[in-house]
Amino acid sequence: MCGLSGLIVSHHDSTGITHSIQAMNHLIQHRGSDDEGFLFIDPKNDRLYIQGGTETPTSVYTSQLPYSPKQTIANLSDTPIGLALGHRRLSIVDLTAAGHQPMCDPTQRYWVVYNGEIYNHLELRAELETLGHNFFTHCDTEILLTAYAQWGTACLDRFNGMFAFLLYDRLEQTLFAARDRFGIKPLYYWIAPDRTIAFGSEIKQFTALPGWQARMNPQRVYDFLVWSLTDHTEETCFAGVYQLPPGEFIQIDCRRYWQGQIAQPSAPLPTQSWYKLEHHPLTITYSEATEQVRELLKDAVRLRLRADVPVGSCLSGGIDSSSIVCLMNNLLQGKGSQKTFTACAKVDRFDERHWAETVVLETGATPHYLYPSLENLWDILPNLTWHQDEPFGSTSIYAQWCVFQAATQAGIRVMLDGQGSDEQFCGYYFFFSALLRDYFNQGQWRAMWSELLAIEKQHGLSKIQQLQATFGPLLPQLIQDALLKILKRTPSKPSWFNVSNQITLENPFKHQISISNPLTTLIQQQLSRTNLPMLLHWEDRNSMAHAIEARVPFTDYRLINLTYNLPASYKIKLAETKHILRSSMAGIIPSKIQHRRDKLGFVTPEEVWLKQQPDLFRQAVQEAVKDSHGLLNHSALTLTDQMIAGQIPFSFLPWRFISFGLWVKVFQVQL
């Protein structure tokens, strides 16, 4: 687990380029302080300059590997440079100097900087050895290089893991940039005014480059403030900064670029898709499906236990994290008590400690319980905002921050977490509406009526409320907005937002509203567009801020490919969410957890905090309005006052105002 930097430049002398790549690497020191390395290429003369950094261990210089630096970057003499690669290493697998990057294959044709883990690297190693390849390290990085040399871009289909990497082919003079299927690991790029193409693991790296000025992307800011949505497109809240979409790659002919034929500032690079979630309905029995879910999830956890450092787990007490902790316990078979980390609250209705304690008692894990406080939140908020890169939707991200901070303090380097389960197993209550539309479209009136009755009984939602939620999204936007105003919820054109002609008043969730196949469409959008990408963004930044590698077994593509194609009734049955996951975990997790109905997950008592310390929130919203360049107006403060007074229902809107305002201030964003 690491961080990477990359620059494709015109033929400049080394002075400016070495300074830029060093500065980019320094800004992601938190992603890997175990090692640092650089590669500079003079394409005209096909010369390589392999350099160490200020934190490159002595053992790396003396390792005698073909990619071992012989001197530090400070000793690089002036020379033309067309490509620069930088790397920060967090040592997880093969802790020796052999894991240094940038790494090359034995011929020095292929060079890579890589962030992530290929969990099936042992199996791929065995396969590649039968094809005549030899290996000199125990790193999955070497497997990546060899797999690319053997299979080209098709190697991506063979990887089970999380990854983002830049791979340079000296012979073809091409740069290949790729990202894993679901975007667990980030990869951003920005094209500078001088047409330098910069790549980074985090957006903040671009702030170190000549020509950078943080500018707001009004459309994406609108999506965040009004719809609480980020990471749903290749664009970011920063104008001109793009992320490589999940399951896609970029292939750049560097020779054309060096000749001035490509790369326009503020324009996205052309990408190609290598993975897409395909819908091919399965006709297997519920019993068969239950067994397959159990075995695939168990194997996903098994693969993600591969590490040469201590491994722990997040534990909220919900079925997702509890399944992971209990499966880890079974797989470890007494090889030392695992450590779990739980964010608790001093307000009973937000506290999950008693649920987590049930799992701890069952497994004998060593628990760590922590209580995020409002006072500490205000202290760390600027730093948290800086690490997240973009504004975030609630203080639950702060609770997650505290969990990873506690894990680091306990000596843990790898954490398993439950992200990706809700989206594929229909764990959110809004999946009920899609299921009801499914039954309506198919004329399954009896099944629809049974679900309506069960949802009303178990979750307290009347049939009228359910039907409004089910068919309301199909109404024209004007009618939807009128209904939202009546319900005192946020319409597409809220009074507190000053709309400019740069913004399209469009509901970004409309893509997940399907007439023909509502539930399947909603699951696909949740996994690839609306929810999981945000969760993975927050997870990556919070974990890496504390030098933790976070692994998410539920995103194993084999499991998602299976569950995506199971019948709807296997996922929700008589108002029971995650129906098949609950069945598959019978006898593995405590019965109390298996049948738990409520849902929280590392939340904070934000609603209580708002009313306990209203002045702090009011002041923060006031500052956000002042710093918003006119996007927010005084109505934002009026809304916050109404919420504090209980005149309108609680929502996370005031927090979004606060987070947005602080983001503008921390990154000095201009409109």
Helices and strands as residue ranges (DSSP letters): E 2-12, H 14-26, G 29-31, E 35-42, E 47-52, H 58-61, E 71-72, G 73-75, E 81-89, G 97-99, E 103-104, E 110-118, H 121-130, H 140-151, G 152-158, E 161-169, E 174-179, E 188-191, E 197-200, G 203-208, H 218-227, E 241-243, E 248-253, H 254-258, E 272-273, H 286-303, E 311-314, H 319-332, E 339-343, G 348-350, H 353-363, E 366-370, H 374-388, H 396-409, E 414-416, H 421-425, H 431-441, H 445-459, H 463-471, G 472-474, H 477-486, G 508-512, H 518-525, I 526-530, H 532-544, E 549-551, G 553-555, H 557-563, H 568-571, H 579-584, H 591-594, H 606-612, H 614-627, H 635-644, H 653-666
